[in-house]
Amino acid sequence: MAGSDVESSFIEAAAADTDGVCASQTPGSATNMTINGALADSGSVTFDQPRNLTIASAGDDSGKTFTVTGTDETGTAQTEVITGADTGTATGSSFFATVTQIATSAATAGAVTVGSGTSIAAVMFRGRMRLKGLYVVNGASAKTINFRQTSGTGSIRMKFATTAGVTTNSYPDIPGEGILFESGGYITFTQADFTAMTVFFA
């Protein structure tokens, strides 16, 4: 009897941590911030799922920038320049799987923290794949989940609507031979959109 070529990936996302990348610090010049939050290990961060970053400023940092360096959801090196906020939180738009450096353009006006955001691009598989099925433990509210190919901003190959109820689950049928993702499969969602998901692919 031939073995199955179907594999699976389990996806769940931790809650955002507002100072998980960089604990509170006040850079006195243009410099690299110290990556020392609860999510850090030896000066860098590897997230549970690729996600965006948040930068919270106690003072007016609207004229400064923070350049984040790391890798994206595909494993490729990337940087993102995030403009600081005026006594508030600036939110990045890029997905980071890892963060290795955060550079400030100038001294900050007050204490700054860097944390993990809630916008996520989970990896199903970083290669050609066919989605065969999925099992979803729903979240509190009904949401729409996007299944994309190539990257977290790539073309949408499927949309799936969850149902409301953290004690409910969904196990939809995937028709035919499955849905083809030619160069990697990624799921984009917000952290609270569902509790957990298992995807089956070949």
CYANA upper distance limits for C-alpha pairs under 8 A (distance plus 0.5 A):
  5 ASP  CA    202 ALA  CA      6.36
  6 VAL  CA    132 LYS  CA      8.46
  6 VAL  CA    200 PHE  CA      6.97
  6 VAL  CA    201 PHE  CA      5.94
  6 VAL  CA    202 ALA  CA      5.12
  7 GLU  CA    200 PHE  CA      6.15
  7 GLU  CA    201 PHE  CA      5.84
  7 GLU  CA    202 ALA  CA      6.44
  8 SER  CA    198 THR  CA      7.12
  8 SER  CA    199 VAL  CA      5.92
  8 SER  CA    200 PHE  CA      4.90
  8 SER  CA    201 PHE  CA      6.58
  9 SER  CA    124 MET  CA      6.55
  9 SER  CA    125 PHE  CA      8.43
  9 SER  CA    198 THR  CA      6.15
  9 SER  CA    199 VAL  CA      5.88
  9 SER  CA    200 PHE  CA      7.26
 10 PHE  CA    196 ALA  CA      7.96
 10 PHE  CA    197 MET  CA      6.36
 10 PHE  CA    198 THR  CA      4.99
 10 PHE  CA    199 VAL  CA      7.11
 11 ILE  CA    122 ALA  CA      7.53
 11 ILE  CA    196 ALA  CA      6.22
 11 ILE  CA    197 MET  CA      5.57
 11 ILE  CA    198 THR  CA      6.64
 11 ILE  CA    199 VAL  CA      8.49
 12 GLU  CA     49 GLN  CA      8.36
 12 GLU  CA    195 THR  CA      6.89
 12 GLU  CA    196 ALA  CA      5.07
 12 GLU  CA    197 MET  CA      6.97
 13 ALA  CA     48 ASP  CA      7.18
 13 ALA  CA     49 GLN  CA      6.77
 13 ALA  CA    191 GLN  CA      6.34
 13 ALA  CA    195 THR  CA      8.34
 13 ALA  CA    196 ALA  CA      8.16
 14 ALA  CA     48 ASP  CA      7.54
 14 ALA  CA    191 GLN  CA      7.74
 15 ALA  CA    118 THR  CA      7.75
 15 ALA  CA    191 GLN  CA      7.16
 15 ALA  CA    192 ALA  CA      8.42
 16 ALA  CA    115 GLY  CA      7.77
 16 ALA  CA    116 SER  CA      5.67
 16 ALA  CA    117 GLY  CA      5.72
 16 ALA  CA    118 THR  CA      6.22
 16 ALA  CA    191 GLN  CA      8.32
 17 ASP  CA    115 GLY  CA      5.83
 17 ASP  CA    116 SER  CA      5.74
 17 ASP  CA    117 GLY  CA      7.73
 18 THR  CA     54 THR  CA      7.42
 18 THR  CA     55 ILE  CA      8.41
 18 THR  CA     56 ALA  CA      8.24
 18 THR  CA    113 THR  CA      7.52
 18 THR  CA    114 VAL  CA      6.75
 18 THR  CA    115 GLY  CA      4.54
 18 THR  CA    116 SER  CA      6.57
 18 THR  CA    117 GLY  CA      8.08
 19 ASP  CA     23 ALA  CA      5.57
 19 ASP  CA     24 SER  CA      7.62
 19 ASP  CA     37 GLY  CA      6.42
 19 ASP  CA     38 ALA  CA      8.03
 19 ASP  CA    113 THR  CA      5.65
 19 ASP  CA    114 VAL  CA      5.55
 19 ASP  CA    115 GLY  CA      4.90
 19 ASP  CA    116 SER  CA      8.07
 20 GLY  CA     36 ASN  CA      8.34
 20 GLY  CA     37 GLY  CA      4.79
 20 GLY  CA     38 ALA  CA      5.28
 20 GLY  CA     39 LEU  CA      5.48
 20 GLY  CA     40 ALA  CA      7.68
 20 GLY  CA    114 VAL  CA      7.23
 20 GLY  CA    115 GLY  CA      5.29
 20 GLY  CA    116 SER  CA      6.95
 21 VAL  CA     35 ILE  CA      6.25
 21 VAL  CA     36 ASN  CA      6.80
 21 VAL  CA     37 GLY  CA      4.95
 21 VAL  CA     38 ALA  CA      7.28
 21 VAL  CA     39 LEU  CA      6.28
 21 VAL  CA     40 ALA  CA      6.51
 21 VAL  CA     45 VAL  CA      7.19
 21 VAL  CA    113 THR  CA      8.20
 21 VAL  CA    114 VAL  CA      5.78
 21 VAL  CA    115 GLY  CA      5.43
 21 VAL  CA    116 SER  CA      7.41
 22 CYS  CA     33 MET  CA      7.92
 22 CYS  CA     34 THR  CA      6.86
 22 CYS  CA     35 ILE  CA      5.31
 22 CYS  CA     36 ASN  CA      5.62
 22 CYS  CA     37 GLY  CA      5.03
 22 CYS  CA    113 THR  CA      5.86
 22 CYS  CA    114 VAL  CA      5.26
 22 CYS  CA    115 GLY  CA      7.15
 23 ALA  CA     35 ILE  CA      8.05
 23 ALA  CA     36 ASN  CA      6.42
 23 ALA  CA     37 GLY  CA      5.29
 23 ALA  CA     38 ALA  CA      8.40
 23 ALA  CA    112 VAL  CA      8.32
 23 ALA  CA    113 THR  CA      5.86
 23 ALA  CA    114 VAL  CA      7.41
 24 SER  CA    111 ALA  CA      6.34
 24 SER  CA    112 VAL  CA      5.89
 24 SER  CA    113 THR  CA      5.28
 25 GLN  CA     33 MET  CA      8.46
 25 GLN  CA    111 ALA  CA      5.63
 25 GLN  CA    112 VAL  CA      5.97
 25 GLN  CA    113 THR  CA      7.23
 26 THR  CA    107 ALA  CA      8.09
 26 THR  CA    108 THR  CA      6.69
 26 THR  CA    109 ALA  CA      8.23
 26 THR  CA    110 GLY  CA      6.18
 26 THR  CA    111 ALA  CA      5.02
 26 THR  CA    112 VAL  CA      6.52
 27 PRO  CA     31 THR  CA      7.49
 27 PRO  CA     33 MET  CA      7.49
 27 PRO  CA    104 THR  CA      8.26
 27 PRO  CA    106 ALA  CA      8.39
 27 PRO  CA    107 ALA  CA      5.77
 27 PRO  CA    108 THR  CA      6.27
 27 PRO  CA    111 ALA  CA      8.41
 28 GLY  CA    106 ALA  CA      8.00
 28 GLY  CA    107 ALA  CA      4.89
 28 GLY  CA    108 THR  CA      7.10
 29 SER  CA    104 THR  CA      8.21
 29 SER  CA    105 SER  CA      8.20
 29 SER  CA    106 ALA  CA      5.39
 29 SER  CA    107 ALA  CA      4.39
 29 SER  CA    108 THR  CA      7.94
 30 ALA  CA    103 ALA  CA      7.68
 30 ALA  CA    104 THR  CA      5.64
 30 ALA  CA    105 SER  CA      5.23
 30 ALA  CA    106 ALA  CA      4.43
 30 ALA  CA    107 ALA  CA      6.19
 31 THR  CA    103 ALA  CA      6.05
 31 THR  CA    104 THR  CA      5.95
 31 THR  CA    105 SER  CA      7.62
 31 THR  CA    106 ALA  CA      7.77
 32 ASN  CA    101 GLN  CA      7.22
 32 ASN  CA    102 ILE  CA      6.09
 32 ASN  CA    103 ALA  CA      4.71
 32 ASN  CA    104 THR  CA      6.73
 33 MET  CA    101 GLN  CA      7.86
 33 MET  CA    102 ILE  CA      6.09
 33 MET  CA    103 ALA  CA      6.48
 33 MET  CA    104 THR  CA      7.58
 34 THR  CA     43 GLY  CA      7.75
 34 THR  CA    102 ILE  CA      8.45
 35 ILE  CA     40 ALA  CA      6.81
 35 ILE  CA     43 GLY  CA      5.64
 35 ILE  CA     44 SER  CA      6.59
 35 ILE  CA     45 VAL  CA      8.23
 35 ILE  CA    100 THR  CA      8.39
 35 ILE  CA    101 GLN  CA      7.91
 35 ILE  CA    102 ILE  CA      8.32
 36 ASN  CA     40 ALA  CA      6.01
 36 ASN  CA     41 ASP  CA      8.23
 36 ASN  CA     43 GLY  CA      6.92
 39 LEU  CA     45 VAL  CA      6.45
 39 LEU  CA     46 THR  CA      8.04
 39 LEU  CA     47 PHE  CA      8.06
 40 ALA  CA     44 SER  CA      5.84
 40 ALA  CA     45 VAL  CA      5.13
 40 ALA  CA     46 THR  CA      8.03
 41 ASP  CA     45 VAL  CA      6.63
 43 GLY  CA    100 THR  CA      7.53
 44 SER  CA     98 THR  CA      7.80
 44 SER  CA     99 VAL  CA      6.20
 44 SER  CA    100 THR  CA      5.18
 44 SER  CA    101 GLN  CA      7.81
 45 VAL  CA     98 THR  CA      5.90
 45 VAL  CA     99 VAL  CA      5.62
 45 VAL  CA    100 THR  CA      7.14
 46 THR  CA     97 ALA  CA      6.45
 46 THR  CA     98 THR  CA      4.90
 46 THR  CA     99 VAL  CA      7.17
 47 PHE  CA     51 ARG  CA      7.93
 47 PHE  CA     96 PHE  CA      8.18
 47 PHE  CA     97 ALA  CA      6.05
 47 PHE  CA     98 THR  CA      6.64
 48 ASP  CA     97 ALA  CA      8.40
 49 GLN  CA     97 ALA  CA      7.01
 49 GLN  CA    120 ILE  CA      7.17
 49 GLN  CA    121 ALA  CA      7.47
 49 GLN  CA    122 ALA  CA      6.06
 49 GLN  CA    123 VAL  CA      8.18
 50 PRO  CA     72 ASP  CA      7.49
 50 PRO  CA     73 GLU  CA      5.94
 50 PRO  CA     95 PHE  CA      5.95
 50 PRO  CA     96 PHE  CA      5.43
 50 PRO  CA     97 ALA  CA      4.60
 50 PRO  CA     98 THR  CA      8.07
 50 PRO  CA    120 ILE  CA      6.27
 50 PRO  CA    121 ALA  CA      5.94
 50 PRO  CA    122 ALA  CA      6.51
 50 PRO  CA    123 VAL  CA      8.39
 51 ARG  CA     94 SER  CA      7.88
 51 ARG  CA     95 PHE  CA      4.93
 51 ARG  CA     96 PHE  CA      5.73
 51 ARG  CA     97 ALA  CA      7.18
 51 ARG  CA    116 SER  CA      7.40
 51 ARG  CA    117 GLY  CA      6.68
 51 ARG  CA    118 THR  CA      7.23
 51 ARG  CA    119 SER  CA      5.99
 51 ARG  CA    120 ILE  CA      4.82
 51 ARG  CA    121 ALA  CA      6.65
 52 ASN  CA     91 THR  CA      8.01
 52 ASN  CA     92 GLY  CA      6.10
 52 ASN  CA     93 SER  CA      6.29
 52 ASN  CA     94 SER  CA      5.99
 52 ASN  CA     95 PHE  CA      5.22
 52 ASN  CA     96 PHE  CA      6.53
 52 ASN  CA    116 SER  CA      6.81
 52 ASN  CA    117 GLY  CA      5.45
 52 ASN  CA    118 THR  CA      7.35
 52 ASN  CA    119 SER  CA      6.17
 52 ASN  CA    120 ILE  CA      7.29
 53 LEU  CA     91 THR  CA      6.66
 53 LEU  CA     92 GLY  CA      5.72
 53 LEU  CA     93 SER  CA      8.10
 53 LEU  CA     94 SER  CA      8.33
 53 LEU  CA     95 PHE  CA      8.38
 53 LEU  CA     96 PHE  CA      8.24
 53 LEU  CA    114 VAL  CA      7.54
 53 LEU  CA    115 GLY  CA      6.25
 53 LEU  CA    116 SER  CA      5.31
 53 LEU  CA    117 GLY  CA      5.41
 54 THR  CA     89 THR  CA      7.01
 54 THR  CA     90 ALA  CA      6.20
 54 THR  CA     91 THR  CA      5.06
 54 THR  CA     92 GLY  CA      6.53
 54 THR  CA    114 VAL  CA      6.19
 54 THR  CA    115 GLY  CA      5.69
 54 THR  CA    116 SER  CA      6.56
 54 THR  CA    117 GLY  CA      6.24
 55 ILE  CA     84 GLY  CA      7.57
 55 ILE  CA     85 ALA  CA      8.37
 55 ILE  CA     89 THR  CA      5.97
 55 ILE  CA     90 ALA  CA      5.62
 55 ILE  CA     91 THR  CA      6.97
 55 ILE  CA    112 VAL  CA      7.48
 55 ILE  CA    113 THR  CA      6.34
 55 ILE  CA    114 VAL  CA      5.05
 55 ILE  CA    115 GLY  CA      7.00
 56 ALA  CA     84 GLY  CA      8.44
 56 ALA  CA     85 ALA  CA      7.67
 56 ALA  CA     87 THR  CA      8.09
 56 ALA  CA     88 GLY  CA      6.13
 56 ALA  CA     89 THR  CA      4.66
 56 ALA  CA     90 ALA  CA      6.80
 56 ALA  CA    112 VAL  CA      6.10
 56 ALA  CA    113 THR  CA      5.81
 56 ALA  CA    114 VAL  CA      6.89
 57 SER  CA     61 ASP  CA      7.10
 57 SER  CA     84 GLY  CA      7.70
 57 SER  CA     85 ALA  CA      6.69
 57 SER  CA     86 ASP  CA      7.31
 57 SER  CA     87 THR  CA      5.78
 57 SER  CA     88 GLY  CA      6.01
 57 SER  CA     89 THR  CA      6.74
 57 SER  CA    109 ALA  CA      8.43
 57 SER  CA    110 GLY  CA      7.22
 57 SER  CA    111 ALA  CA      6.64
 57 SER  CA    112 VAL  CA      5.20
 57 SER  CA    113 THR  CA      7.37
 58 ALA  CA     86 ASP  CA      8.25
 58 ALA  CA     87 THR  CA      5.36
 58 ALA  CA     88 GLY  CA      7.24
 58 ALA  CA    109 ALA  CA      7.91
 58 ALA  CA    110 GLY  CA      5.77
 58 ALA  CA    111 ALA  CA      5.88
 58 ALA  CA    112 VAL  CA      6.85
 59 GLY  CA     86 ASP  CA      6.49
 59 GLY  CA     87 THR  CA      5.18
 59 GLY  CA     88 GLY  CA      8.40
 59 GLY  CA    108 THR  CA      8.04
 59 GLY  CA    109 ALA  CA      5.34
 59 GLY  CA    110 GLY  CA      5.35
 59 GLY  CA    111 ALA  CA      7.70
 60 ASP  CA     84 GLY  CA      8.37
 60 ASP  CA     85 ALA  CA      6.86
 60 ASP  CA     86 ASP  CA      4.40
 60 ASP  CA     87 THR  CA      5.89
 60 ASP  CA    108 THR  CA      8.38
 60 ASP  CA    109 ALA  CA      6.23
 60 ASP  CA    110 GLY  CA      8.21
 61 ASP  CA     65 THR  CA      8.40
 61 ASP  CA     83 THR  CA      8.38
 61 ASP  CA     84 GLY  CA      5.32
 61 ASP  CA     85 ALA  CA      5.76
 61 ASP  CA     86 ASP  CA      5.89
 61 ASP  CA     87 THR  CA      7.97
 61 ASP  CA    108 THR  CA      6.59
 61 ASP  CA    109 ALA  CA      6.55
 62 SER  CA     83 THR  CA      6.85
 62 SER  CA     84 GLY  CA      5.16
 62 SER  CA     85 ALA  CA      5.19
 62 SER  CA     86 ASP  CA      5.73
 63 GLY  CA     83 THR  CA      7.76
 63 GLY  CA     84 GLY  CA      7.33
 64 LYS  CA     83 THR  CA      6.51
 64 LYS  CA     84 GLY  CA      6.11
 64 LYS  CA    104 THR  CA      7.73
 64 LYS  CA    105 SER  CA      6.30
 64 LYS  CA    106 ALA  CA      6.85
 64 LYS  CA    108 THR  CA      8.07
 65 THR  CA     81 VAL  CA      6.87
 65 THR  CA     82 ILE  CA      6.09
 65 THR  CA     83 THR  CA      4.93
 65 THR  CA     84 GLY  CA      6.14
 65 THR  CA    104 THR  CA      6.44
 65 THR  CA    105 SER  CA      5.89
 65 THR  CA    106 ALA  CA      8.33
 66 PHE  CA     81 VAL  CA      6.15
 66 PHE  CA     82 ILE  CA      5.67
 66 PHE  CA     83 THR  CA      6.81
 66 PHE  CA     84 GLY  CA      7.41
 66 PHE  CA    102 ILE  CA      6.82
 66 PHE  CA    103 ALA  CA      5.96
 66 PHE  CA    104 THR  CA      5.15
 66 PHE  CA    105 SER  CA      6.91
 67 THR  CA     79 THR  CA      7.14
 67 THR  CA     80 GLU  CA      6.15
 67 THR  CA     81 VAL  CA      4.88
 67 THR  CA     82 ILE  CA      6.80
 67 THR  CA    101 GLN  CA      8.41
 67 THR  CA    102 ILE  CA      5.95
 67 THR  CA    103 ALA  CA      5.56
 67 THR  CA    104 THR  CA      7.06
 67 THR  CA    105 SER  CA      8.47
 68 VAL  CA     79 THR  CA      5.83
 68 VAL  CA     80 GLU  CA      5.67
 68 VAL  CA     81 VAL  CA      6.80
 68 VAL  CA     82 ILE  CA      8.18
 68 VAL  CA     99 VAL  CA      7.56
 68 VAL  CA    100 THR  CA      8.36
 68 VAL  CA    101 GLN  CA      6.37
 68 VAL  CA    102 ILE  CA      5.02
 68 VAL  CA    103 ALA  CA      7.14
 69 THR  CA     77 ALA  CA      8.13
 69 THR  CA     78 GLN  CA      6.49
 69 THR  CA     79 THR  CA      4.94
 69 THR  CA     80 GLU  CA      7.27
 69 THR  CA     99 VAL  CA      6.35
 69 THR  CA    100 THR  CA      6.29
 69 THR  CA    101 GLN  CA      5.57
 69 THR  CA    102 ILE  CA      6.81
 70 GLY  CA     77 ALA  CA      6.27
 70 GLY  CA     78 GLN  CA      6.16
 70 GLY  CA     79 THR  CA      6.94
 70 GLY  CA     96 PHE  CA      7.16
 70 GLY  CA     97 ALA  CA      7.92
 70 GLY  CA     98 THR  CA      5.64
 70 GLY  CA     99 VAL  CA      4.71
 70 GLY  CA    100 THR  CA      5.65
 70 GLY  CA    101 GLN  CA      7.39
 71 THR  CA     75 GLY  CA      5.94
 71 THR  CA     76 THR  CA      5.67
 71 THR  CA     77 ALA  CA      4.76
 71 THR  CA     78 GLN  CA      5.81
 71 THR  CA     79 THR  CA      8.41
 71 THR  CA     96 PHE  CA      6.23
 71 THR  CA     97 ALA  CA      6.13
 71 THR  CA     98 THR  CA      5.73
 71 THR  CA     99 VAL  CA      7.26
 72 ASP  CA     76 THR  CA      5.97
 72 ASP  CA     77 ALA  CA      6.87
 72 ASP  CA     78 GLN  CA      6.69
 72 ASP  CA     94 SER  CA      8.24
 72 ASP  CA     95 PHE  CA      6.17
 72 ASP  CA     96 PHE  CA      5.02
 72 ASP  CA     97 ALA  CA      5.70
 72 ASP  CA     98 THR  CA      7.59
 73 GLU  CA     95 PHE  CA      6.74
 73 GLU  CA     96 PHE  CA      6.64
 73 GLU  CA     97 ALA  CA      5.88
 73 GLU  CA    121 ALA  CA      7.12
 73 GLU  CA    122 ALA  CA      7.89
 73 GLU  CA    123 VAL  CA      7.39
 73 GLU  CA    151 SER  CA      7.38
 73 GLU  CA    152 GLY  CA      7.56
 74 THR  CA    123 VAL  CA      8.46
 74 THR  CA    126 ARG  CA      7.08
 74 THR  CA    150 THR  CA      8.41
 74 THR  CA    151 SER  CA      6.87
 75 GLY  CA     97 ALA  CA      7.77
 80 GLU  CA     92 GLY  CA      8.21
 80 GLU  CA     94 SER  CA      7.32
 82 ILE  CA     90 ALA  CA      7.68
 82 ILE  CA     91 THR  CA      7.97
 82 ILE  CA     92 GLY  CA      6.55
 83 THR  CA     90 ALA  CA      7.39
 84 GLY  CA     89 THR  CA      8.10
 84 GLY  CA     90 ALA  CA      6.18
 85 ALA  CA     89 THR  CA      6.11
 85 ALA  CA     90 ALA  CA      5.72
 91 THR  CA    117 GLY  CA      8.14
 95 PHE  CA    119 SER  CA      8.20
 95 PHE  CA    120 ILE  CA      7.28
 95 PHE  CA    121 ALA  CA      7.05
 95 PHE  CA    152 GLY  CA      8.01
104 THR  CA    108 THR  CA      8.41
108 THR  CA    112 VAL  CA      8.04
118 THR  CA    190 THR  CA      5.87
118 THR  CA    191 GLN  CA      5.43
118 THR  CA    192 ALA  CA      8.39
119 SER  CA    188 THR  CA      8.02
119 SER  CA    189 PHE  CA      6.70
119 SER  CA    190 THR  CA      5.27
119 SER  CA    191 GLN  CA      6.94
120 ILE  CA    187 ILE  CA      8.31
120 ILE  CA    188 THR  CA      6.06
120 ILE  CA    189 PHE  CA      5.97
120 ILE  CA    190 THR  CA      6.38
120 ILE  CA    191 GLN  CA      7.14
121 ALA  CA    151 SER  CA      8.49
121 ALA  CA    152 GLY  CA      5.71
121 ALA  CA    186 TYR  CA      6.56
121 ALA  CA    187 ILE  CA      5.87
121 ALA  CA    188 THR  CA      4.94
121 ALA  CA    189 PHE  CA      7.26
122 ALA  CA    152 GLY  CA      8.43
122 ALA  CA    186 TYR  CA      6.01
122 ALA  CA    187 ILE  CA      5.56
122 ALA  CA    188 THR  CA      6.92
123 VAL  CA    185 GLY  CA      6.87
123 VAL  CA    186 TYR  CA      5.22
123 VAL  CA    187 ILE  CA      7.05
124 MET  CA    184 GLY  CA      8.03
124 MET  CA    185 GLY  CA      5.71
124 MET  CA    186 TYR  CA      5.95
124 MET  CA    187 ILE  CA      7.64
124 MET  CA    199 VAL  CA      7.60
125 PHE  CA    129 MET  CA      7.56
125 PHE  CA    184 GLY  CA      6.05
125 PHE  CA    185 GLY  CA      5.92
125 PHE  CA    186 TYR  CA      7.80
126 ARG  CA    183 SER  CA      7.48
126 ARG  CA    184 GLY  CA      4.80
126 ARG  CA    185 GLY  CA      6.91
127 GLY  CA    182 GLU  CA      7.74
127 GLY  CA    183 SER  CA      5.52
127 GLY  CA    184 GLY  CA      4.67
127 GLY  CA    185 GLY  CA      7.76
128 ARG  CA    180 LEU  CA      8.12
128 ARG  CA    181 PHE  CA      6.26
128 ARG  CA    182 GLU  CA      5.14
128 ARG  CA    183 SER  CA      5.26
128 ARG  CA    184 GLY  CA      5.88
128 ARG  CA    185 GLY  CA      8.25
129 MET  CA    180 LEU  CA      6.49
129 MET  CA    181 PHE  CA      5.81
129 MET  CA    182 GLU  CA      7.03
129 MET  CA    183 SER  CA      8.10
129 MET  CA    184 GLY  CA      7.19
129 MET  CA    185 GLY  CA      7.61
129 MET  CA    201 PHE  CA      6.86
129 MET  CA    202 ALA  CA      6.07
130 ARG  CA    177 GLU  CA      8.15
130 ARG  CA    178 GLY  CA      5.95
130 ARG  CA    179 ILE  CA      5.59
130 ARG  CA    180 LEU  CA      4.91
130 ARG  CA    181 PHE  CA      6.46
130 ARG  CA    201 PHE  CA      5.84
130 ARG  CA    202 ALA  CA      5.80
131 LEU  CA    174 ILE  CA      8.12
131 LEU  CA    178 GLY  CA      5.67
131 LEU  CA    179 ILE  CA      5.51
131 LEU  CA    180 LEU  CA      7.04
131 LEU  CA    181 PHE  CA      8.09
131 LEU  CA    199 VAL  CA      7.84
131 LEU  CA    200 PHE  CA      6.64
131 LEU  CA    201 PHE  CA      4.97
131 LEU  CA    202 ALA  CA      7.32
132 LYS  CA    174 ILE  CA      6.39
132 LYS  CA    177 GLU  CA      7.65
132 LYS  CA    178 GLY  CA      5.23
132 LYS  CA    179 ILE  CA      7.46
132 LYS  CA    199 VAL  CA      8.21
132 LYS  CA    200 PHE  CA      5.82
132 LYS  CA    201 PHE  CA      5.45
132 LYS  CA    202 ALA  CA      7.54
133 GLY  CA    171 TYR  CA      8.24
133 GLY  CA    172 PRO  CA      7.58
133 GLY  CA    173 ASP  CA      6.88
133 GLY  CA    174 ILE  CA      6.00
133 GLY  CA    178 GLY  CA      8.16
133 GLY  CA    199 VAL  CA      6.45
133 GLY  CA    200 PHE  CA      5.50
133 GLY  CA    201 PHE  CA      7.47
134 LEU  CA    171 TYR  CA      6.51
134 LEU  CA    172 PRO  CA      7.16
134 LEU  CA    173 ASP  CA      8.46
134 LEU  CA    197 MET  CA      7.51
134 LEU  CA    198 THR  CA      6.07
134 LEU  CA    199 VAL  CA      4.85
134 LEU  CA    200 PHE  CA      6.36
135 TYR  CA    169 ASN  CA      7.76
135 TYR  CA    170 SER  CA      6.36
135 TYR  CA    171 TYR  CA      5.14
135 TYR  CA    172 PRO  CA      7.78
135 TYR  CA    197 MET  CA      6.12
135 TYR  CA    198 THR  CA      5.65
135 TYR  CA    199 VAL  CA      7.01
136 VAL  CA    162 THR  CA      8.44
136 VAL  CA    169 ASN  CA      5.91
136 VAL  CA    170 SER  CA      5.55
136 VAL  CA    171 TYR  CA      6.89
136 VAL  CA    194 PHE  CA      7.87
136 VAL  CA    195 THR  CA      8.19
136 VAL  CA    196 ALA  CA      6.53
136 VAL  CA    197 MET  CA      4.97
136 VAL  CA    198 THR  CA      7.07
137 VAL  CA    166 VAL  CA      7.43
137 VAL  CA    167 THR  CA      7.87
137 VAL  CA    168 THR  CA      6.66
137 VAL  CA    169 ASN  CA      4.87
137 VAL  CA    170 SER  CA      7.05
137 VAL  CA    194 PHE  CA      6.79
137 VAL  CA    195 THR  CA      5.86
137 VAL  CA    196 ALA  CA      5.69
137 VAL  CA    197 MET  CA      6.67
138 ASN  CA    142 ALA  CA      8.42
138 ASN  CA    162 THR  CA      6.66
138 ASN  CA    163 THR  CA      6.76
138 ASN  CA    164 ALA  CA      6.94
138 ASN  CA    165 GLY  CA      6.46
138 ASN  CA    166 VAL  CA      5.76
138 ASN  CA    167 THR  CA      7.66
138 ASN  CA    168 THR  CA      6.30
138 ASN  CA    169 ASN  CA      5.96
138 ASN  CA    170 SER  CA      7.72
138 ASN  CA    193 ASP  CA      8.01
138 ASN  CA    194 PHE  CA      5.13
138 ASN  CA    195 THR  CA      6.08
138 ASN  CA    196 ALA  CA      7.77
139 GLY  CA    162 THR  CA      8.32
139 GLY  CA    163 THR  CA      8.08
139 GLY  CA    164 ALA  CA      6.52
139 GLY  CA    165 GLY  CA      6.17
139 GLY  CA    166 VAL  CA      5.13
139 GLY  CA    192 ALA  CA      6.95
139 GLY  CA    193 ASP  CA      6.05
139 GLY  CA    194 PHE  CA      4.53
139 GLY  CA    195 THR  CA      5.78
140 ALA  CA    164 ALA  CA      5.63
140 ALA  CA    165 GLY  CA      5.31
140 ALA  CA    166 VAL  CA      5.67
140 ALA  CA    192 ALA  CA      8.37
140 ALA  CA    193 ASP  CA      8.17
140 ALA  CA    194 PHE  CA      8.09
141 SER  CA    163 THR  CA      7.23
141 SER  CA    164 ALA  CA      4.71
141 SER  CA    165 GLY  CA      7.07
141 SER  CA    193 ASP  CA      7.57
142 ALA  CA    161 ALA  CA      7.38
142 ALA  CA    162 THR  CA      5.64
142 ALA  CA    163 THR  CA      4.97
142 ALA  CA    164 ALA  CA      4.95
142 ALA  CA    165 GLY  CA      8.48
142 ALA  CA    193 ASP  CA      8.02
143 LYS  CA    161 ALA  CA      6.15
143 LYS  CA    162 THR  CA      5.81
143 LYS  CA    163 THR  CA      7.56
143 LYS  CA    164 ALA  CA      8.42
143 LYS  CA    193 ASP  CA      6.32
143 LYS  CA    194 PHE  CA      8.40
144 THR  CA    159 LYS  CA      7.08
144 THR  CA    160 PHE  CA      6.05
144 THR  CA    161 ALA  CA      4.87
144 THR  CA    162 THR  CA      6.76
144 THR  CA    189 PHE  CA      8.37
144 THR  CA    193 ASP  CA      8.40
145 ILE  CA    159 LYS  CA      6.17
145 ILE  CA    160 PHE  CA      5.63
145 ILE  CA    161 ALA  CA      6.77
145 ILE  CA    162 THR  CA      8.06
145 ILE  CA    187 ILE  CA      7.53
145 ILE  CA    188 THR  CA      6.93
145 ILE  CA    189 PHE  CA      6.18
145 ILE  CA    193 ASP  CA      8.33
146 ASN  CA    156 ILE  CA      6.86
146 ASN  CA    157 ARG  CA      8.34
146 ASN  CA    158 MET  CA      6.70
146 ASN  CA    159 LYS  CA      5.27
146 ASN  CA    160 PHE  CA      7.12
146 ASN  CA    187 ILE  CA      6.17
146 ASN  CA    188 THR  CA      5.86
146 ASN  CA    189 PHE  CA      7.34
147 PHE  CA    156 ILE  CA      6.18
147 PHE  CA    157 ARG  CA      6.24
147 PHE  CA    158 MET  CA      5.59
147 PHE  CA    159 LYS  CA      6.58
147 PHE  CA    160 PHE  CA      8.44
147 PHE  CA    185 GLY  CA      7.52
147 PHE  CA    186 TYR  CA      6.31
147 PHE  CA    187 ILE  CA      5.12
147 PHE  CA    188 THR  CA      7.12
148 ARG  CA    152 GLY  CA      6.91
148 ARG  CA    153 THR  CA      7.77
148 ARG  CA    154 GLY  CA      6.05
148 ARG  CA    155 SER  CA      5.92
148 ARG  CA    156 ILE  CA      4.84
148 ARG  CA    157 ARG  CA      5.95
148 ARG  CA    158 MET  CA      7.63
148 ARG  CA    181 PHE  CA      8.20
148 ARG  CA    185 GLY  CA      6.32
148 ARG  CA    186 TYR  CA      5.62
148 ARG  CA    187 ILE  CA      6.57
148 ARG  CA    188 THR  CA      7.97
149 GLN  CA    154 GLY  CA      5.91
149 GLN  CA    155 SER  CA      6.31
149 GLN  CA    156 ILE  CA      7.14
149 GLN  CA    157 ARG  CA      7.21
149 GLN  CA    181 PHE  CA      5.75
149 GLN  CA    182 GLU  CA      7.28
149 GLN  CA    183 SER  CA      6.75
149 GLN  CA    184 GLY  CA      5.94
149 GLN  CA    185 GLY  CA      5.23
149 GLN  CA    186 TYR  CA      6.62
150 THR  CA    154 GLY  CA      5.96
150 THR  CA    155 SER  CA      8.12
150 THR  CA    181 PHE  CA      8.10
150 THR  CA    182 GLU  CA      7.87
150 THR  CA    183 SER  CA      5.45
150 THR  CA    184 GLY  CA      5.41
150 THR  CA    185 GLY  CA      6.86
150 THR  CA    186 TYR  CA      7.93
151 SER  CA    184 GLY  CA      7.54
151 SER  CA    185 GLY  CA      7.68
151 SER  CA    186 TYR  CA      6.64
152 GLY  CA    186 TYR  CA      6.33
152 GLY  CA    187 ILE  CA      7.42
152 GLY  CA    188 THR  CA      6.63
157 ARG  CA    179 ILE  CA      7.99
157 ARG  CA    181 PHE  CA      7.95
162 THR  CA    170 SER  CA      7.92
162 THR  CA    194 PHE  CA      8.07
163 THR  CA    168 THR  CA      8.40
163 THR  CA    170 SER  CA      8.45
164 ALA  CA    168 THR  CA      8.25
166 VAL  CA    194 PHE  CA      8.41
166 VAL  CA    195 THR  CA      7.55
174 ILE  CA    178 GLY  CA      6.28
174 ILE  CA    179 ILE  CA      8.02
181 PHE  CA    185 GLY  CA      6.18
189 PHE  CA    193 ASP  CA      7.00
